[in-house]
Amino acid sequence: MRLNDAALSALPASIRRPSYDRRSVTAGIVHLGIGAFHRAHQAVYTDDILRHDPGWGIVGASLRSAGTRDALGPQDGLYTLAVRSGEGEALRVVGSIGQVLVAPEDPQALLARMSEPRVRIVSLTVTEKGYCHDPATGELNEDHPDIVRDLANPSAPASAPGFIVEALRRRREAGIAPFTVLTCDNLPSNGRVAKKVIDRFAHLRDPDLGAYVEAEALCPSTMVDRIVPATTESDRAEIAAATGLSDAWPVVTEPFTQWVIEDRFAVGRPTWDEAGAEFVADVEPYEHMKLRLLNGSHSLMAYLGYLAGFETIAETIADPGFARLVGGFMDEEVTPTLAVPPGADVTAYKRALLERFGNLALKHRTWQIAMDGSQKLPQRLLATVRDRLKAGAPIDRLALGVAAWMRYVTGVDEAGHEIDVRDPMAARLREITRSVGPDADRLAPALLRVREVFGSDLPADPHFTGPVTAALKRLYADGAKRAVEASL
């Protein structure tokens, strides 16, 4: 039997399911980028508050493919969340998503939903590349193909900025207050990035519209934290066996979850704090801790671990050399750059991270984390690099992480096998790496000239280029595992 509203009564009593009448829920949120992370994080917080706050149901939207809609449509938007740890597994069915739209199939349907007066929040998990921005500067990439297309055809957009600005225009024309734009992606000052991008896009469309969006659209920043590996066929089979129901797209995650939100909303907000979210005046200290410690460590392990032959993060951190590398990276290179939030225990946070990385129940693949590195490196590693260089401090482990990315994007691993490099700049990176070959003295400067990643400052600083080139030489000469051991 397929999971859906009618089948909820067939679930074992031990499995949690929506505690509210789903028929009473109305949509107050449109979420762009209805992927696994959103369904393991924001949709769960929302599910927890709908019993007493039913005006905040979610309409999800895929900006690219129909996969999520095709999976969840026959299930009435329901899906199973599996929370796994060394202590076992807890299952629940989440019901906060009432509808999933596919933007390329019918952009007008999505714009109509975003223009409804009762929709007061448009949230996003579109990954770094979905903002169509320059990761090194945070500015809108005006040459991005989706931006060029949307400026030429603004009433039928394809990009997240295009949809947001067109919906805001329609609301203004109809006399409806603007929604709050709530980004939940791993970007430093993500609200400010989103604001900068949509303001510029609106100004490019029309100066009068730009002035309106700049004055009226609110984009609070957030920090989100939960590890969510890609769902596998094995996950589907195990969850079906436990629930007795077929679920086309369950989600697997860890017990830990955190959501810190800047308390700045245009027309009301859900009571997410009652489900454990934190509303604060300034998110930046929290996001720096998370981006630099968790995400930075993840990227360090993803590239080096993949090259060393480790399939998952848990396997990588179980290696004593990698455990010491990550511990030293967090303690000696990242922590000195942090402004720790009031009341936060950074030592306990780092200890918890190491335990989370080692969760064998989560098969979080190094290859998955390695995706989109050209978009991730500026936030996860290079921001820390800049702070370290400004302080005149060493960057040995950071440089090794950057060099590992360079080695990874050549598309050939240490055994000579092809790497499936998934990155919006993959074609350009491939062209660069093939033109110079596997020579660190040529490869490092060639990749450092990719301004969208490294900006103009880092390639001109020998305190950065020297350690990165030296680390890349070690990776070619000794391999990732020995390079990690030699770095201790």
C-alpha positions, 0 to 999 in steps of 0.5 A: 500500500502506498503512503497517503492520507487514507493509509495513515491509519494502517501505520504501526502505533509506534510511528508518529503521524500528523496530530492535526486535521490536514484538511484545516491547514491553509498555505502560508508558505511557498518554498522554492527548492523542495529537496531532502534538506527542507523536508528534514528541517523546515518542514518538520518544524512547521509540522510541529506547529500546525496543530495550533497554527494551521495557517502556515502550510507549505506549497513546495516548488521544484525549480528544475525537475518533477521528481519530488512532485511525482514522488509526493503527489500520489502520497498527498504530500506525505513522506516518512522521516527516519531519524537515525543514530547509533541508538536506533531509528525513529520514524515519523510521517510529516504532513506540512507539505500540501502541494508540490509544483514544478516551475518549468511545467507551469510557471504561472501556477507558481506565480499565482500561489506566490501572489496569494494574500495568505502566502506571507513567506517565500522560503528557499533551499536552492543551494548556493548556485540557485542565487545566480550570484558571484560567490566571491562577491555576493553580487548578482551574476548579471551574465548568468544564463537564467538571469539573462533569460528572465530579464528578457522574459520576466513574466515567465521566469526560471530562476529563484530571483526571477520568481520572487521579483515577478511575484512581488511585482504582481502583489504590488500591482494588486495592492497585496503586502509583500511576503518575507523572503526567508533563505535557508541555504548555507551562505554567510549572511544569507538574508543579505545575499538574497536581498542584494540579489533580488534588489539588483534583479528588480532594478535591472527589470525596472528602476521603479520596481527596484525602488519598491523591492529595495524599500519593502522586501524583507530578507531575514538571515537564518542559520540551519543545521542538520545532516541529511544524506541522499536517500538510497534504495536501501533506505526506501526498502528498510523504511517500507519494511518498518512502516508497512507502506511504500514511500517513494521519497522518504528522508533520512537524517540525524537527531540533531537539528538547529534553526536560528532566525533573524526576527524580522518578518513583514506580515507575521511568522509561524511560531517555530520557536515553540518547535525549538527554533531560535529567533534572534537579533543577529544570526551572524555569530551562529552562522560563522560557527556552523559554516566554518566548523561544520561545513568547513570540516565537511568540505575538508573531509569530502575532498581529501576523504574521497581522494583517499578512498573513503565513501562516507564521512563516518568512514573518513573521520574513523581514520585516526589521521583524519580525526586529528586533522579535523580536530586541529583544523577546528581548534587551531585554524577556525576557532580563533576566527569566530565571534562566539554567540553569547552563551554558546559553548564552542568546545561542546559544539566541536565535540558534538560535531565529531560525534555527528560526523562519526554517526555510522547510521548516516551514510553521508557520502563524501561525493555528495558533499563534494558537489558544487565546490566552486560555490561552497569554497568561498564560504566554507574555507576561503572566508576563514583563510582571509581572516587567518591571513589578515591575522598573519596566522598559518593556513596549513590545513585550510590550504590542504583543503583547497588543494584537495578541491583542485585535485578533485576537480581534475576529474581523475582520482589517484587510481586513474579512475574518472571522478563524476564532478558535479559543479555548475562550473564543471565544464570550465574547470575541466577545460582548465585542468586538462589544458595544464595537466597534473602539474601542481606548479601549473594547475594551482595558478590556473585554478586560482585565476578563477575569480568567481571562486578566489576573487582578486585578492587571494591569487595575489597573496603569496601567503596563500598561493605558496601553501596551496601549491605546496599542498597540491604537490604533496597530494600528487606526490604522496596521495591524500592519505599520506598527505593528511598524515604528514600534515599532523 
